Amino acid sequence: MNAPLTSPLTSSLEGPGFPSRRRFLVGGLAAGATTVLAACSVTGVAAPKGSSGKGTGVVNVLFMQQAGYSTKDIDAMTAGFVKQNPDIKIVPAFVAYEALHDKTVTAAAAGTYDVVLIDVIWPAEFGSKSIVADVTSRYPASWQQSMLGGALLTAEYDHKFYGVPWGMDTKFFYYNEALLTKAHVDPASLETWTGVLDAARALKRTGTVQYPLAWSWSQAEAIMCDYTQLVGAFGGSFLDASGKLAINQGGAVEALDWMRKTIVDGLSNPASTTFLEQDVEKTMNNGQAAMGLNWTYYLGSSNTPANSKVVGQIHVAQTPAGPTGKRPGVNGAMALSVSAGSKNQDAAWKYIEWLTAEAQVDPFAMDTLPVWRSSFSTPSVTANAPATFAAAAKQLDDMIVRPQVVNYNAISKIIQVELQNALLGRKTSQKALDDAVASAAPLMAS
């Protein structure tokens, strides 16, 4: 667990061409991922027109309130930038993830923010609707070799770049070794989801913990992340070869059946249908769950006495394999983008270049994995989070993306509702996903 990042990842990064690196982290992007729409604003009128500005002045930035690259981390990075650029004033704003998309969209036309943080699922929408600026011409050619291929995909749409990757992230599998030992469960058995369920039954049977598993299955983007990871493990896909939504077929249905059964069997905490990732964090940190999925930051949280009653007990591992042998992690990377309506785009770009540079992100590898290839073979960086980097050596070699479609957020909300209908027993998995596909069809076509 404590070995530094080794050859499984670094060897996967070799190769001169961008296409090979596209395949490195994200396999099977469907044809629908590159649908092109005419540029227009969110209001249907002319797209917001920003300007380069003088490269000085005020830069308003919209961040997400998060554990990875916390406000404290960002303050530390920004202090160095302001020291070197005293003619630029940075004004940050922080919102919850659930508010980030809509805040970005509603502020776009007015150019309220110069820099915005965007999720990997938004470039198709934000690029096609001119919410964020095309920064392809600003990209140094060297970045296509020096950045992880999956990181580059974070802000790429229709062969253009709409931001700079700022932190690789995926959901790892975490388990409480002390609880497993108490129930006489060998951690080696957790390599597969079948093994995880066997372990959960042992934990429940021995009275070690009432609900061995905790999940972030609230009706929010959180459930989409967990579902995506399981869809991949069960060999399913979101889109078919023609780019149409296909979650009512094969492994995507099997994954939802599996999720529902863990609740029916009392292995998953029924409150998981109300949980976000921070609730899974608290539940595991209180010793009330033995296993769960969470983002990179969680191992650090579990080892912080102020947050956790299980310091030293939590271990991180690659996500378990499904019946097909697949074990992908959901791509949770994010990027910093220049707002299309910004009147100070040159200064905004200076700040983005600074925040995303190796010198700024490497010290914070405990919470968020760097986007730079060299970081993963630098001992001083991997030493910040050796167990996480060891798991990343395997996990980052197999990633799955949520469907990259222009109307992703609206389609995601439809799917979230139907996933909940199935998990709460209101519908069968097949009926729920049939209904999701039917309801999303008009949005897929638009």
Secondary structure, 3 states (H helix, E strand, C coil): CCCCCCHHHHHHHCCCCHHHHHHHHECCCCHHHHCCCCCCCCCCCCCCCCCCCCCCEEEEEEEECCCCCCHHHHHHHHHHHHHHCCCEEEEEEEECHHHHHHHHHHHHCCCCCCEEEEECCCHHHHHHCCCECCCHHHCCCCHHHHECHHHHHCCEECCEECCEECCECCCEEEEEHHHHHHCCCCHHHHHEHHHHHHHHHHHHHCCCCCCCEECCCCCCHHHHHHHHHHHHHCCCCCECCCCCECCCCHHHHHHHHHHHHHHHCCCECHHHHHCCHHHHHHHHHCCCCCEEEECCCHHHHHCCCCCCCCCCCEEEECCCECCCCCCCEECCCEEEEEECCCCCHHHHHHHHHHHHCHHHHHHHCCCCECCEHHHHHCHHHHCCCHHHHHHHHHHCCCEECCCCCCCHHHHHHHHHHHHHHHHCCCCCHHHHHHHHHHHHHHHHHC
